[in-house]
Amino acid sequence: MMRKIQITVFSVLIALVFTCCKPDRPVYQPVGASQIHIGALLSLTGSGMSTGRATQVSLEMARLDIQDYLTSLGIHKTVTLDVADTRTDTTEALKQLKLMYDKGVRLVIGPYSSAEVAALKNFADTHGMLVVSPSSVAVSLAIPGDNIFRFVSSDVIQGEAMSKMLTDDKIKVIVPLVRDDLWGNDLMEVVRRDFVKAGGIVQTPLKYTPGTTVFSGLLSRMDSTVAAVLDHQNPNEVAVYLLSFGEGTAILGMARKYEHLNNVYWYGGSAFAGNTSVMADTNATLFAYTHGLPCPVYGLDDAAKDKWQSLKNRIQSQLGRPPEVYAYTAYDALWVGVLTYTSTGPSPGIELMKSAFVNVAANFFGASGNTLLDENGDRASGNYDFWAVKHDTSGYNWKRVAKYNSSTGTLTRIAE
């Protein structure tokens, strides 16, 4: 059976050539039902809504592009995308996944956060649903054989990248402020390990519960912690390390009121890189700009620039701003999902679906580059870009300021 699956998928892959926009016409005979029904669990509200809204736009563009492509091949299938808002909430994410299951959906793009993925993992595994997150990176979710696939690499590389950035900037002590969820805690542990190994010192993290909206007490404690560190450390060697979602904007907007938090550099995490909410708060914008705040996030593949640049322009024209990187990985995830169904037929069992999905992903090169997956079902490779708030003639914007190459362990600054 496995040999038959591989041969079928391989023949489709060779025929389709796997370009994400208007591929050459292959010789291919459509089979199965007339509808391909895929779900999308997106953070359209809540602390992940900046990414969620950009992802919604990119997925609809992918759906239309795929529909045009299938039609051009004479494949008479309708691609239906069932979108649900998780509110960036674990309970809601599971609720929406169950509703999709009841509708007959078996392949879902999303959700956004690792905590949401963890919340629905057991249901997906036990009910034969394939979940493809374009953005979850928690190390503890890198599990072989389950039904969770992730179109970005795990946070192991992000930890390496951040440690390299900190040491390159001559930072010796970091004071972490961490969102107390799976993503924040996993990433904090990876960064702690790498930074300590490089000779750095990590203060005990201060944590806050997702959904927190009042940060004055937390920031006051942070200020006292930083003050104590500055008693015996040069301010240029101390930094606040912020791991937040969109609530980071409120934190930055208030941090200016605290003397010692104002006196050190700040660094951020992947969930805040490119977040548009910071631009809507003047105090947060200025604080981010004046305190550095480089945020690493999964980097776009320069070899795929002709693809992602075109897609970026299309999304930006509709969204009114550049999208976060996860809009590109979601775009590719939908392509791979649909092409999986064209190779398996309309109602594959979960093992057939997983095998086909892995094979399709291994041969696909889209807007985010090569989508080959590792033994855990995560993106097999990937570098990290650092983004920071900068100012130019157009005003304040997120700009790419550095690149980390995971294969060489090198950090390259990008001139402004």
C-alpha positions as CSV (number, residue, x, y, z in Angstrom):
1,M,0.0,0.0,0.0
2,M,2.7,2.5,0.9
3,R,4.5,1.9,-2.4
4,K,1.3,2.6,-4.3
5,I,0.8,5.9,-2.3
6,Q,4.3,7.1,-3.1
7,I,4.0,6.3,-6.8
8,T,0.7,8.1,-7.0
9,V,1.9,11.2,-5.2
10,F,5.2,11.2,-7.1
11,S,3.4,11.1,-10.5
12,V,1.3,14.1,-9.5
13,L,4.3,16.0,-8.2
14,I,6.2,15.6,-11.4
15,A,3.1,16.7,-13.4
16,L,2.4,19.7,-11.3
17,V,6.0,21.0,-11.2
18,F,5.1,22.7,-7.9
19,T,5.2,26.4,-8.6
20,C,2.8,28.4,-6.4
21,C,1.4,30.7,-9.1
22,K,0.1,29.6,-12.5
23,P,2.3,26.5,-13.0
24,D,2.8,24.9,-16.4
25,R,-0.1,22.8,-17.5
26,P,0.5,19.1,-16.7
27,V,-1.1,16.0,-18.1
28,Y,-3.4,15.0,-15.2
29,Q,-6.8,13.2,-14.9
30,P,-9.0,14.5,-12.1
31,V,-10.6,11.9,-9.8
32,G,-13.0,11.8,-6.9
33,A,-15.5,14.2,-5.5
34,S,-16.1,17.7,-6.8
35,Q,-15.2,19.6,-3.6
36,I,-12.1,20.0,-1.6
37,H,-13.1,21.3,1.8
38,I,-10.3,22.6,4.1
39,G,-10.7,24.5,7.4
40,A,-8.7,27.5,8.7
41,L,-8.4,28.3,12.4
42,L,-7.3,31.9,12.5
43,S,-6.7,34.5,15.3
44,L,-9.0,37.2,13.8
45,T,-9.4,38.7,17.2
46,G,-7.4,38.6,20.4
47,S,-3.7,39.1,20.9
48,G,-2.8,37.3,17.6
49,M,-5.2,39.2,15.3
50,S,-2.5,41.2,13.4
51,T,-1.1,37.9,12.0
52,G,-4.6,36.3,11.8
53,R,-6.0,39.0,9.5
54,A,-3.0,39.0,7.2
55,T,-3.2,35.2,7.1
56,Q,-6.9,35.3,6.2
57,V,-6.1,37.5,3.2
58,S,-3.3,35.3,2.1
59,L,-5.4,32.1,2.4
60,E,-8.2,33.6,0.3
61,M,-5.6,34.6,-2.4
62,A,-4.2,31.0,-2.2
63,R,-7.7,29.6,-2.6
64,L,-8.4,31.7,-5.7
65,D,-5.0,31.0,-7.2
66,I,-5.4,27.2,-6.7
67,Q,-9.0,27.3,-8.1
68,D,-7.7,29.0,-11.2
69,Y,-4.9,26.5,-11.5
70,L,-7.1,23.5,-11.2
71,T,-9.6,24.9,-13.7
72,S,-6.8,25.6,-16.1
73,L,-5.9,21.8,-15.9
74,G,-9.5,20.7,-16.5
75,I,-9.8,19.6,-12.9
76,H,-13.4,20.3,-11.9
77,K,-13.1,20.6,-8.2
78,T,-14.3,23.5,-6.0
79,V,-11.9,24.5,-3.2
80,T,-13.9,25.5,-0.2
81,L,-12.1,27.3,2.7
82,D,-14.0,27.2,6.0
83,V,-12.6,30.0,8.2
84,A,-13.2,30.3,12.0
85,D,-11.9,32.7,14.6
86,T,-10.1,31.2,17.5
87,R,-9.9,34.5,19.3
88,T,-6.3,33.5,20.1
89,D,-7.8,31.4,22.8
90,T,-7.1,27.7,23.5
91,T,-10.7,26.8,24.5
92,E,-12.2,28.5,21.4
93,A,-9.6,26.8,19.1
94,L,-10.7,23.4,20.3
95,K,-14.3,24.3,20.1
96,Q,-13.9,25.4,16.5
97,L,-11.9,22.4,15.5
98,K,-14.7,20.1,16.8
99,L,-17.3,22.1,14.8
100,M,-15.2,21.6,11.7
101,Y,-15.0,17.9,12.4
102,D,-18.8,17.7,12.6
103,K,-18.9,19.4,9.1
104,G,-16.6,16.7,7.7
105,V,-13.4,18.8,7.5
106,R,-10.4,16.6,8.0
107,L,-7.5,19.0,7.1
108,V,-7.1,22.3,8.9
109,I,-4.7,25.2,8.4
110,G,-3.8,26.8,11.8
111,P,-4.1,27.7,14.6
112,Y,-1.7,30.6,15.2
113,S,-0.2,29.9,18.7
114,S,1.5,26.8,20.1
115,A,-0.8,26.9,23.1
116,E,-3.8,26.6,20.8
117,V,-2.1,23.7,18.9
118,A,-1.4,21.9,22.2
119,A,-5.1,22.4,23.2
120,L,-6.5,20.7,20.1
121,K,-3.7,18.1,19.5
122,N,-5.4,15.2,21.3
123,F,-8.7,15.7,19.5
124,A,-6.9,15.9,16.1
125,D,-4.8,12.8,16.9
126,T,-7.8,10.7,18.1
127,H,-10.3,11.8,15.4
128,G,-8.1,11.5,12.3
129,M,-7.7,15.2,11.6
130,L,-4.6,16.7,10.0
131,V,-3.6,20.1,11.5
132,V,-1.1,22.3,9.7
133,S,0.0,25.3,11.7
134,P,1.8,28.0,9.7
135,S,3.2,29.6,12.9
136,S,3.5,27.3,15.9
137,V,7.1,26.9,17.0
138,A,7.2,25.5,20.5
139,V,9.9,22.9,20.9
140,S,7.7,20.6,23.0
141,L,5.4,20.1,20.1
142,A,8.1,18.6,17.9
143,I,6.6,15.1,18.1
144,P,7.1,12.4,15.5
145,G,4.1,10.4,14.3
146,D,1.3,12.7,15.4
147,N,-1.3,14.5,13.3
148,I,0.3,18.0,13.8
149,F,2.4,19.5,11.0
150,R,4.1,22.9,11.2
151,F,5.3,25.0,8.3
152,V,8.0,26.7,10.3
153,S,11.0,25.2,12.1
154,S,10.8,24.8,15.9
155,D,12.2,27.5,18.3
156,V,15.6,25.7,18.6
157,I,16.9,27.9,15.8
158,Q,15.2,31.0,17.2
159,G,17.0,30.4,20.5
160,E,20.3,30.2,18.7
161,A,19.6,33.3,16.7
162,M,18.7,35.4,19.8
163,S,21.7,34.2,21.8
164,K,23.9,35.2,18.8
165,M,22.3,38.6,18.6
166,L,22.7,39.3,22.4
167,T,26.3,38.2,22.5
168,D,27.1,40.1,19.3
169,D,25.6,43.2,21.0
170,K,27.8,42.6,24.1
171,I,24.8,42.0,26.3
172,K,25.8,40.1,29.5
173,V,22.6,40.0,31.5
174,I,19.0,39.7,30.3
175,V,15.9,40.3,32.4
176,P,13.0,38.4,30.8
177,L,9.3,39.4,30.7
178,V,7.4,36.4,29.5
179,R,3.9,35.4,28.4
180,D,3.1,32.4,30.6
181,D,2.0,29.9,28.0
182,L,3.5,27.0,26.1
183,W,5.2,29.2,23.5
184,G,6.7,31.7,26.0
185,N,8.0,29.1,28.4
186,D,9.4,26.8,25.7
187,L,11.2,29.7,24.0
188,M,12.5,31.2,27.2
189,E,14.1,27.8,28.2
190,V,15.8,27.5,24.8
191,V,17.2,31.1,24.9
192,R,18.2,30.6,28.6
193,R,20.2,27.5,27.7
194,D,21.9,29.0,24.7
195,F,22.7,32.4,26.3
196,V,24.1,30.8,29.5
197,K,26.2,28.5,27.3
198,A,27.6,31.6,25.6
199,G,28.5,33.1,29.0
200,G,25.5,35.2,29.6
201,I,23.4,35.6,32.8
202,V,19.6,35.2,32.8
203,Q,17.6,36.7,35.6
204,T,14.5,34.8,36.9
205,P,11.7,35.6,34.3
206,L,8.7,37.6,35.4
207,K,5.6,36.1,33.8
208,Y,2.1,37.2,33.0
209,T,-1.0,35.2,32.2
210,P,-2.4,35.4,28.6
211,G,-5.3,37.8,28.7
212,T,-3.6,40.2,31.1
213,T,-4.4,43.9,30.2
214,V,-3.0,45.8,33.2
215,F,0.8,45.6,33.4
216,S,1.6,48.4,35.9
217,G,2.4,46.1,38.8
218,L,4.5,43.8,36.6
219,L,6.4,46.6,35.1
220,S,7.1,48.1,38.6
221,R,8.6,44.8,39.6
222,M,10.6,44.6,36.4
223,D,11.9,48.1,37.0
224,S,13.1,47.1,40.5
225,T,14.8,44.0,39.1
226,V,16.6,46.0,36.4
227,A,17.6,48.6,39.0
228,A,19.2,45.9,41.1
229,V,21.2,44.5,38.1
230,L,22.4,48.0,37.2
231,D,23.9,48.4,40.7
232,H,26.8,46.2,39.5
233,Q,26.4,46.2,35.6
234,N,26.9,48.7,32.8
235,P,23.5,49.7,31.3
236,N,24.9,48.9,27.8
237,E,25.4,45.3,28.9
238,V,21.8,44.8,30.3
239,A,18.6,44.1,28.3
240,V,15.0,43.3,28.9
241,Y,13.9,40.3,26.9
242,L,10.2,40.5,26.0
243,L,8.2,37.5,24.9
244,S,4.7,38.6,24.1
245,F,1.9,38.5,21.5
246,G,0.1,41.7,20.6
247,E,-0.2,42.7,24.3
248,G,3.5,43.7,23.9
249,T,2.2,47.0,22.6
250,A,0.6,47.9,25.9
251,I,3.8,46.9,27.7
252,L,6.0,49.1,25.5
253,G,3.6,52.0,25.8
254,M,3.8,51.9,29.6
255,A,7.5,51.0,30.0
256,R,8.6,54.6,29.2
257,K,7.2,55.6,32.6
258,Y,9.8,53.5,34.5
259,E,13.3,55.0,34.9
260,H,15.4,51.8,34.8
261,L,13.3,50.1,32.0
262,N,14.0,53.2,30.0
263,N,17.7,52.9,30.6
264,V,18.5,49.6,28.9
265,Y,18.0,47.9,25.5
266,W,15.0,45.7,24.8
267,Y,14.7,42.6,22.6
268,G,11.6,40.7,21.5
269,G,10.4,37.4,20.2
270,S,8.9,36.0,17.0
271,A,5.3,36.6,18.0
272,F,5.8,40.3,18.1
273,A,7.9,40.7,15.0
274,G,6.1,42.9,12.5
275,N,3.0,43.3,14.7
276,T,1.0,46.3,13.4
277,S,-0.5,47.2,16.8
278,V,2.7,48.9,17.8
279,M,2.2,51.5,15.1
280,A,-1.2,52.4,16.4
281,D,0.3,53.5,19.7
282,T,2.6,56.5,19.5
283,N,4.2,55.8,22.9
284,A,4.9,52.2,22.0
285,T,6.2,53.1,18.6
286,L,8.7,55.6,20.0
287,F,9.8,53.2,22.8
288,A,10.4,50.4,20.3
289,Y,12.3,52.7,18.1
290,T,14.5,54.2,20.8
291,H,15.2,50.9,22.6
292,G,16.1,48.7,19.7
293,L,13.7,45.8,20.2
294,P,15.0,43.5,17.4
295,C,12.6,40.6,17.0
296,P,13.6,37.3,15.3
297,V,11.1,35.5,13.1
298,Y,11.2,32.7,10.6
299,G,13.0,34.2,7.6
300,L,11.8,34.3,4.0
301,D,13.9,32.3,1.5
302,D,15.8,34.7,-0.8
303,A,15.7,31.9,-3.5
304,A,11.9,32.3,-3.5
305,K,12.0,36.1,-3.6
306,D,10.2,36.3,-7.0
307,K,7.3,34.4,-5.4
308,W,7.0,36.1,-2.0
309,Q,7.7,39.6,-3.3
310,S,4.7,39.2,-5.7
311,L,2.5,37.8,-3.0
312,K,3.6,40.5,-0.6
313,N,2.5,43.2,-3.0
314,R,-0.8,41.6,-3.6
315,I,-1.5,41.1,0.1
316,Q,-0.3,44.6,1.0
317,S,-2.6,46.2,-1.7
318,Q,-5.6,44.6,0.0
319,L,-4.5,44.7,3.6
320,G,-3.0,48.2,3.6
321,R,0.3,47.0,5.2
322,P,3.0,44.4,4.7
323,P,1.9,40.9,6.1
324,E,3.7,39.0,8.8
325,V,5.8,36.1,7.5
326,Y,3.2,33.5,8.5
327,A,0.9,34.8,5.8
328,Y,3.4,33.2,3.3
329,T,3.7,29.9,5.2
330,A,-0.1,29.7,5.4
331,Y,-0.4,30.4,1.6
332,D,1.9,27.5,0.9
333,A,0.2,25.2,3.4
334,L,-3.1,25.6,1.6
335,W,-1.4,24.7,-1.7
336,V,0.1,21.6,-0.2
337,G,-3.2,20.6,1.4
338,V,-5.2,20.9,-1.8
339,L,-2.5,19.1,-3.8
340,T,-2.6,16.3,-1.2
341,Y,-6.3,15.8,-1.9
342,T,-5.8,15.7,-5.6
343,S,-3.4,12.8,-5.1
344,T,-5.4,10.8,-2.6
345,G,-9.0,11.3,-3.6
346,P,-11.8,12.9,-1.6
347,S,-11.9,10.7,1.6
348,P,-8.5,9.4,2.5
349,G,-7.8,7.8,5.8
350,I,-5.5,9.8,8.1
351,E,-2.4,7.6,7.4
352,L,-2.8,8.0,3.7
353,M,-3.4,11.7,4.1
354,K,-0.3,12.1,6.2
355,S,1.9,10.1,3.9
356,A,0.7,12.1,0.9
357,F,1.0,15.4,2.6
358,V,4.6,14.7,3.6
359,N,5.5,13.6,0.0
360,V,3.8,16.7,-1.5
361,A,5.5,19.0,1.0
362,A,8.9,17.5,0.2
363,N,8.6,18.5,-3.5
364,F,6.9,21.8,-3.2
365,F,8.7,25.2,-3.6
366,G,6.4,28.1,-2.9
367,A,6.3,31.6,-1.5
368,S,8.1,30.6,1.6
369,G,10.6,28.4,-0.2
370,N,11.1,24.6,0.2
371,T,8.5,23.1,2.4
372,L,10.3,19.8,3.2
373,L,9.3,18.5,6.6
374,D,11.5,16.8,9.2
375,E,10.8,13.6,11.2
376,N,8.6,15.6,13.6
377,G,6.4,17.1,10.8
378,D,8.0,20.5,11.2
379,R,9.8,22.6,8.6
380,A,13.1,20.9,8.1
381,S,15.2,24.0,7.7
382,G,15.0,27.7,8.0
383,N,16.9,30.8,9.0
384,Y,15.7,33.8,11.0
385,D,15.3,37.4,10.2
386,F,15.4,40.2,12.8
387,W,12.9,43.0,12.5
388,A,12.9,46.3,14.4
389,V,10.9,49.5,14.3
390,K,12.8,52.1,12.2
391,H,12.1,55.6,10.8
392,D,12.4,56.8,7.3
393,T,10.8,59.3,5.0
394,S,7.5,57.3,5.1
395,G,7.4,57.3,8.9
396,Y,7.9,54.5,11.4
397,N,7.9,51.0,10.0
398,W,9.1,47.5,10.8
399,K,12.4,46.9,8.9
400,R,14.6,43.8,8.5
401,V,17.8,44.6,10.4
402,A,19.7,41.3,10.5
403,K,19.7,37.7,9.3
404,Y,20.8,34.6,11.1
405,N,22.0,31.6,9.1
406,S,21.4,28.4,11.0
407,S,23.7,26.3,8.9
408,T,26.7,28.5,9.5
409,G,25.7,30.1,12.8
410,T,26.4,33.6,11.5
411,L,24.6,36.8,12.1
412,T,24.6,39.4,9.3
413,R,23.5,43.0,9.9
414,I,21.5,44.7,7.1
415,A,22.5,48.3,6.5
416,E,19.7,50.9,6.7
